[in-house]
Amino acid sequence: MPINPELKRTLHDRVRFYNDLGIYDFYAQPTTAVKEAQMRVELAVVTQTSNHDPAEALRLIREDIGDCTRCKLHLQGRKQIVFGVGNPNADLMFIGEAPGADEDIKGEPFVGRAGQLLTNMIKAMGLQREDVYIANIIKCRPPGNRTPERDECDTCAPFLMRQIDAVRPKVIVALGAIAAKTLLAVSAPMSELRGRWFDFRGTKLAVTYHPAFLLRDPRQKKETWKDLQMVMKDLGLPLPTKNIE
């Protein structure tokens, strides 16, 4: 069955987007694998453009990831993929750096001590964890919780971009320098990234400290609360006086 011109243009733009990220591997696969990959992309695009169902789009993305062996992290002790969690229709999306030990065990982002603090941050905004969507730059725990390497971020990037496209949040909050610099492709200190809005592929993006950093330096909770209040104001949320605990 022929593809209509609008869908064809959308598929072309999506493939070009992957090329811009340096993703070419699916072109080098055997013919059958190429067809299967193209069908998966087409199905995802149809879902996200014709009859957008965020939950189904996220399910398809997770299915595409599978038991991922695309980068070296699958050989370095990771237990499972940590995909993302929350409301598929969320207006607000938090993106962190990478799973830690607790997340690797449970298969869910931000469930350890830093995750508990993130939950408190969300509650301070007058929301529940179930109201937002939470993901990470990469989906596997780096050994020893080291900083994700460039090739690992690049490998995971297309899946994260598809998650963002599926959820279509009004606002993204990048948690920490690694998440901010990776998403924005900049190398700037947090002092220059915080307290302002960035345009990220048509979505507003704000930067604040990672909860793990706040555990090490609680004095920065006050500054983080300023960042979150900026987000709340943009989303039309009431501004409570309660600070982050």
C-alpha positions in Angstrom: 0.0 0.0 0.0 1.6 3.3 -1.0 2.5 5.9 1.6 0.7 9.2 1.3 2.9 12.3 0.6 2.4 13.8 4.1 3.5 10.6 5.8 6.4 10.2 3.4 7.7 13.7 4.2 7.3 12.9 8.0 9.3 9.7 7.6 11.9 11.5 5.6 12.3 14.2 8.3 12.5 11.5 11.0 15.3 9.6 9.1 17.1 12.9 8.6 16.8 13.6 12.3 18.5 10.2 13.1 21.2 11.0 10.5 21.9 14.4 12.2 22.4 12.4 15.4 24.9 10.2 13.6 22.5 7.2 13.5 23.0 5.3 10.2 23.2 1.7 11.3 19.8 0.6 10.2 20.7 1.4 6.6 23.6 -1.1 6.8 21.4 -4.0 8.0 20.2 -6.9 5.7 17.2 -6.0 3.6 14.7 -7.8 5.9 16.0 -6.0 9.0 15.8 -2.6 7.1 12.2 -3.3 6.2 11.4 -4.2 9.8 13.1 -1.0 11.1 11.3 1.1 8.6 8.0 -0.5 9.5 8.6 0.3 13.2 9.5 3.9 12.5 6.5 4.2 10.2 4.2 2.8 12.9 5.6 5.1 15.5 5.1 8.1 13.2 1.6 7.1 12.4 0.8 6.8 16.0 2.3 10.1 16.9 0.9 12.1 13.9 -2.4 10.6 12.8 -4.0 9.3 16.0 -1.6 10.4 18.7 -1.8 8.0 21.7 1.1 8.8 24.0 0.9 5.6 26.0 0.9 3.4 22.9 3.8 5.5 21.4 5.8 4.9 24.6 5.0 1.2 24.4 6.3 1.0 20.9 9.5 2.9 21.8 10.2 0.5 24.7 9.5 -2.4 22.4 12.1 -1.0 19.9 14.7 -0.7 22.6 14.3 -4.4 23.6 17.1 -5.8 25.7 19.4 -3.2 24.3 23.0 -4.2 23.3 23.7 -1.0 21.2 26.4 0.3 23.4 29.0 -1.1 25.7 26.9 -0.6 28.9 25.2 -3.9 28.4 28.6 -5.6 29.0 29.4 -3.5 32.0 27.1 -4.8 34.7 23.8 -3.2 34.0 20.9 -5.4 35.1 18.0 -3.9 33.1 16.8 -1.1 30.9 15.4 1.9 32.9 13.0 3.4 30.4 10.8 6.1 32.0 7.8 6.4 34.2 4.8 8.7 34.8 1.9 10.3 33.0 2.1 9.8 29.2 0.0 13.0 28.9 2.2 15.0 31.3 2.6 18.8 30.8 5.9 18.5 32.7 8.8 16.2 32.0 11.9 15.8 34.1 15.1 14.4 32.5 18.0 13.3 34.6 21.4 11.9 33.8 21.4 8.1 34.2 20.1 5.3 36.4 21.8 4.5 39.7 22.0 1.2 41.6 18.5 1.4 43.0 17.1 2.3 39.6 19.0 -0.5 37.9 17.4 -3.0 40.4 13.9 -1.7 40.2 13.9 -0.7 36.5 12.4 2.7 37.2 14.1 6.2 37.2 14.6 8.2 40.4 13.7 5.7 43.1 16.7 5.9 45.4 17.5 8.8 47.8 17.8 11.3 44.9 14.5 10.0 43.6 12.8 10.6 47.0 14.1 14.1 46.9 12.8 14.6 43.4 9.4 13.3 44.6 9.4 16.0 47.4 10.3 18.6 44.8 7.4 17.6 42.7 5.1 17.7 45.7 6.4 21.1 46.7 5.1 22.2 43.2 1.6 21.1 44.2 1.9 18.0 41.9 2.2 14.2 42.4 4.9 12.0 40.9 2.1 10.4 38.8 1.3 13.8 37.2 4.7 14.2 35.5 6.9 12.1 33.3 10.4 11.2 34.3 13.3 9.8 32.2 17.0 9.9 31.8 19.6 10.8 29.1 20.7 7.2 29.0 18.7 4.1 30.0 21.4 1.9 31.5 23.4 2.3 34.7 27.1 3.2 34.0 29.5 1.2 36.1 30.1 2.8 39.5 27.6 5.5 38.6 30.2 7.2 36.5 29.3 10.1 34.1 27.8 8.8 30.9 30.2 9.0 27.9 29.4 10.7 24.7 28.9 7.6 22.6 26.5 6.2 25.2 24.4 9.5 25.2 24.4 9.5 21.4 23.2 5.9 21.2 20.3 6.6 23.6 19.4 10.0 22.2 17.0 8.8 19.5 14.9 6.9 22.0 14.8 9.9 24.4 13.8 12.2 21.6 11.0 9.8 20.7 9.8 9.7 24.3 9.7 13.5 24.3 7.8 13.5 21.0 5.3 10.9 22.5 4.6 12.8 25.7 4.7 16.3 24.1 5.2 18.1 27.4 4.7 21.8 27.7 7.9 22.1 29.8 11.0 20.0 30.2 13.2 20.4 33.3 16.8 19.2 32.8 18.2 17.9 36.1 21.9 18.6 36.4 24.7 19.7 34.2 25.0 16.5 32.2 21.4 16.4 31.2 21.4 20.1 30.4 24.6 20.1 28.3 23.6 16.9 26.5 20.1 18.2 25.5 21.2 21.7 24.7 24.6 20.7 23.1 26.3 23.4 25.0 29.3 23.5 27.4 28.4 26.2 30.0 28.4 26.3 33.8 25.1 25.8 35.7 25.2 29.5 36.6 24.7 30.4 33.0 22.1 27.7 32.4 19.8 28.2 35.3 17.1 30.9 35.6 16.3 31.2 31.9 14.2 29.4 29.3 15.6 27.5 26.3 13.8 26.4 23.2 14.3 22.7 22.8 12.8 21.5 19.5 9.7 23.7 20.1 9.4 22.9 23.8 10.4 25.2 26.7 13.3 23.8 28.7 14.5 24.9 32.1 17.6 23.8 34.0 18.1 23.1 37.7 20.3 21.1 40.0 20.2 17.3 40.1 18.6 16.0 43.3 21.8 13.9 43.9 23.8 17.2 44.0 21.2 18.7 46.4 21.8 15.8 48.8 25.5 16.7 48.8 24.9 20.4 49.1 21.4 21.1 50.6 22.2 24.9 50.6 21.3 24.9 46.9 17.7 23.8 47.5 16.7 27.4 47.8 18.1 28.1 44.3 16.4 25.0 42.9 13.1 26.2 44.4 13.5 29.4 42.4 13.9 27.4 39.2 10.8 25.3 40.0 8.8 28.4 40.7 9.7 29.7 37.3 8.4 26.5 35.8 5.2 26.6 37.9 4.5 30.1 36.8 4.8 29.2 33.2 2.5 26.2 33.6 -0.1 28.3 35.5 0.3 26.5 38.7 -0.3 28.3 42.0 2.9 29.3 43.8 2.8 27.8 47.3 5.2 29.2 50.0 6.4 25.7 51.0 10.0 25.1 50.1 11.7 21.8 49.2 12.3 19.6 52.2 
